[in-house]
Amino acid sequence: MARGMRAGTLGTAAVLAALLVSSGSAVAAQAPRGFYGVVPQADIHRPDLERMGAGQVGTVRVTLPWQEIDPTPVPGDYLWHEFDQVVAGASREQITVLPTIYTVPGWLARLEGCDDPAGGPCSITPPTTQFGLSQWRSFIAAAVRRYGPEGLFWTLNRDLPERPIRAWQIWNEPNSSGFYQPSPSIDRYADLLVAASESIRSIDPDASVLLGGLYREGAIDATDFLRGLYARPGIEAAFDGVAIHPYAGRMSGVKGQVRRINRVIKSAGDDQVRIWITEIGWASGGRRTPLNRGPRGQAKRLEQAFRWFTAKRKPLGIELVAWYAWRDVPLDEFRCRWCARTGLFPTHSLEPKPAWARFVAFTGGR
């Protein structure tokens, strides 16, 4: 929901006290299903979504790739088919879809003066011209009209349970040069955010708008980025959720990042905004890093993280915790030293790793 109309789903004191018990089934009762999510790092298909459904995954965070859906400058020639399949499959399994609106079509990048190979830095260089921002607004409006309340997708698919998209994430890790070119900029991101927010709320006034997940090791520190964003007058009206990716080798590092972000929010006097953990995870193998804990260590970290986030839903205003990632991917697809092995399942199989058992202990799935 939009500012001033957001309904919390917070537990009572008695419910929070029950978190002290150790059984997974007791923990599962402490948060609504949508609180526990996953993040695919590759394409997902119907078997993935069916497995998520069996596991009672509540939310799937997926990229809504402007670059792929709007490949030509012809107005309205959007290619929704692949995203339609994700939304349809999630709907059948009663899973909430959280889209991250991200990337820029090549034709627009060239008009903006950027000319690199497809998939290069131009695809992650957001528009800055008035024309470019108008195209951004148009794409986002089309997405909300399609997948939001009473959207065209639901009209065309009356056989599906209607689960309109009500929350939209604007970009990914905008404080990191790995996802925001030519370099992260608080002012440029603020312009992008405001344009997106106005577009979304012109169609669905009660939709939630989320910041792109802030990453600790970005070119601009996550807390500095958020503090700088709040310094822009009136910006808090443009978003309802602060999304963060608090990766750390130990839980002490995770907790510290979340608490620092919470302090920035409180210092800004923004008592309505919620914190969304749109990525958190550890690897089960691959290259040696503090974020590679091995299969058993990965499972242990998942349990520690989910238990802490569940307990802190009310004190810190946490709306979601989403595990990165759903499945592994081949190591050669990532420069990231640990990301490829963060899946709950291996690359080519739905035979679970030990971490999946810990995950479903919270969701009540299997």
Backbone hydrogen bonds, N-H to C=O, Kabsch-Sander energy under -0.5 kcal/mol:
donor,donor_aa,acceptor,acceptor_aa,energy
5,M,2,A,-2.3
8,G,6,R,-0.5
16,L,12,T,-2.4
17,A,13,A,-2.1
18,A,14,A,-1.3
19,L,16,L,-1.4
20,L,17,A,-1.7
21,V,18,A,-1.7
27,V,23,S,-1.8
28,A,24,G,-2.5
28,A,361,A,-0.6
29,A,25,S,-0.8
29,A,26,A,-0.6
30,Q,27,V,-2.2
31,A,28,A,-0.7
35,F,32,P,-1.9
36,Y,33,R,-1.5
37,G,35,F,-0.6
37,G,321,V,-2.6
38,V,59,T,-2.0
39,V,323,W,-2.2
48,D,45,H,-0.7
49,L,45,H,-2.1
50,E,46,R,-2.7
51,R,47,P,-2.0
52,M,48,D,-2.5
53,G,49,L,-2.4
54,A,50,E,-2.2
55,G,51,R,-1.7
56,Q,53,G,-1.4
57,V,52,M,-2.5
58,G,36,Y,-2.5
59,T,36,Y,-1.2
60,V,96,T,-2.8
61,R,38,V,-2.4
61,R,59,T,-0.5
62,V,60,V,-0.6
62,V,98,L,-1.9
64,L,100,T,-2.9
66,W,64,L,-1.0
66,W,102,Y,-1.8
67,Q,102,Y,-0.5
68,E,65,P,-0.7
69,I,65,P,-2.3
70,D,66,W,-2.1
77,D,74,V,-1.6
78,Y,76,G,-1.2
79,L,69,I,-2.7
80,W,78,Y,-0.9
84,D,80,W,-2.9
85,Q,81,H,-1.8
86,V,82,E,-1.4
87,V,83,F,-2.5
88,A,84,D,-3.0
89,G,85,Q,-2.4
90,A,86,V,-2.6
91,S,87,V,-2.3
92,R,88,A,-2.1
93,E,89,G,-1.3
94,Q,91,S,-1.4
95,I,90,A,-2.9
96,T,58,G,-3.0
98,L,60,V,-2.5
98,L,96,T,-0.5
100,T,62,V,-2.5
101,I,99,P,-0.7
101,I,169,Q,-2.9
102,Y,64,L,-1.7
102,Y,100,T,-0.6
104,V,123,S,-1.3
109,A,105,P,-2.3
110,R,106,G,-2.3
111,L,107,W,-1.4
112,E,108,L,-1.8
113,G,110,R,-1.3
114,C,109,A,-3.1
120,G,117,P,-2.4
123,S,120,G,-1.6
124,I,121,P,-1.3
125,T,122,C,-1.4
133,L,129,T,-2.7
134,S,130,Q,-1.8
135,Q,131,F,-2.0
136,W,132,G,-2.1
137,R,133,L,-2.4
138,S,134,S,-2.1
139,F,135,Q,-2.3
140,I,136,W,-2.3
141,A,137,R,-2.7
142,A,138,S,-2.2
143,A,139,F,-2.1
144,V,140,I,-2.4
145,R,141,A,-2.6
146,R,142,A,-1.5
147,Y,143,A,-2.9
148,G,144,V,-2.3
151,G,148,G,-1.9
152,L,145,R,-1.9
153,F,146,R,-2.0
154,W,146,R,-0.6
155,T,151,G,-1.7
156,L,152,L,-2.4
157,N,153,F,-0.7
160,L,157,N,-1.9
163,R,161,P,-0.7
165,I,147,Y,-2.4
168,W,208,S,-2.4
169,Q,99,P,-2.8
170,I,210,L,-2.5
171,W,101,I,-1.9
171,W,169,Q,-0.9
176,S,173,E,-2.1
179,F,176,S,-1.7
180,Y,176,S,-1.2
181,Q,124,I,-2.8
189,Y,185,S,-2.4
190,A,186,I,-2.3
191,D,187,D,-1.9
192,L,188,R,-2.1
193,L,189,Y,-2.9
194,V,190,A,-2.7
195,A,191,D,-2.2
196,A,192,L,-2.1
197,S,193,L,-3.0
198,E,194,V,-2.6
199,S,195,A,-1.8
200,I,196,A,-2.8
201,R,197,S,-2.6
202,S,198,E,-1.2
203,I,199,S,-0.5
203,I,200,I,-1.3
204,D,200,I,-2.8
207,A,204,D,-2.1
208,S,166,R,-3.2
210,L,168,W,-2.8
211,L,241,G,-2.4
212,G,170,I,-0.7
214,L,243,A,-2.5
216,R,245,H,-0.7
218,G,215,Y,-1.7
219,A,175,N,-0.8
220,I,175,N,-2.0
225,F,221,D,-2.9
226,L,222,A,-2.3
227,R,223,T,-2.6
228,G,224,D,-2.6
229,L,225,F,-2.2
230,Y,226,L,-2.4
231,A,227,R,-1.1
232,R,229,L,-1.7
235,I,232,R,-2.1
237,A,234,G,-1.5
238,A,235,I,-2.5
239,F,236,E,-1.0
240,D,209,V,-3.3
241,G,209,V,-1.7
242,V,274,R,-3.0
243,A,241,G,-0.7
244,I,276,W,-2.2
245,H,214,L,-2.9
247,Y,245,H,-2.1
253,G,250,R,-0.7
254,V,250,R,-1.4
255,K,251,M,-2.9
256,G,252,S,-2.0
257,Q,253,G,-1.9
258,V,254,V,-2.1
259,R,255,K,-2.5
260,R,256,G,-2.1
261,I,257,Q,-2.1
262,N,258,V,-2.4
263,R,259,R,-2.1
264,V,260,R,-1.9
265,I,261,I,-2.2
266,K,262,N,-2.4
267,S,263,R,-2.6
268,A,264,V,-1.6
269,G,266,K,-1.4
270,D,265,I,-2.0
271,D,269,G,-1.4
273,V,270,D,-0.6
274,R,240,D,-2.1
275,I,317,G,-3.0
276,W,242,V,-2.3
276,W,274,R,-0.5
277,I,275,I,-0.5
277,I,320,L,-2.7
278,T,244,I,-0.8
278,T,276,W,-1.3
279,E,244,I,-0.9
280,I,322,A,-0.9
283,A,291,L,-3.5
284,S,341,R,-2.5
287,R,337,R,-0.6
289,T,287,R,-0.6
292,N,289,T,-1.9
293,R,283,A,-2.4
293,R,291,L,-0.7
294,G,283,A,-0.5
297,G,293,R,-0.8
298,Q,294,G,-2.9
299,A,295,P,-1.8
300,K,296,R,-2.3
301,R,297,G,-2.7
302,L,298,Q,-2.4
303,E,299,A,-2.2
304,Q,300,K,-2.4
305,A,301,R,-2.9
306,F,302,L,-2.9
307,R,303,E,-2.3
308,W,304,Q,-2.1
309,F,305,A,-2.9
310,T,306,F,-2.3
311,A,307,R,-2.2
312,K,308,W,-1.8
313,R,310,T,-1.1
316,L,312,K,-2.1
317,G,313,R,-0.5
318,I,312,K,-0.5
318,I,313,R,-1.3
319,E,275,I,-3.1
320,L,275,I,-0.7
321,V,35,F,-2.7
322,A,277,I,-2.5
323,W,37,G,-2.8
324,Y,280,I,-2.5
325,A,39,V,-0.6
325,A,323,W,-0.6
326,W,39,V,-1.3
328,D,345,F,-1.9
329,V,340,A,-1.9
333,E,330,P,-1.9
334,F,331,L,-1.4
341,R,338,W,-1.3
342,T,339,C,-1.8
344,L,325,A,-0.9
344,L,326,W,-1.4
345,F,326,W,-1.1
349,S,346,P,-0.9
353,K,344,L,-2.5
356,W,353,K,-1.5
357,A,353,K,-0.6
357,A,354,P,-0.7
358,R,354,P,-1.0
359,F,355,A,-2.2
360,V,356,W,-2.7
361,A,357,A,-1.0
362,F,358,R,-0.7
362,F,359,F,-1.3
363,T,359,F,-1.3
364,G,360,V,-2.6
365,G,55,G,-0.6
365,G,360,V,-0.5
366,R,54,A,-1.7
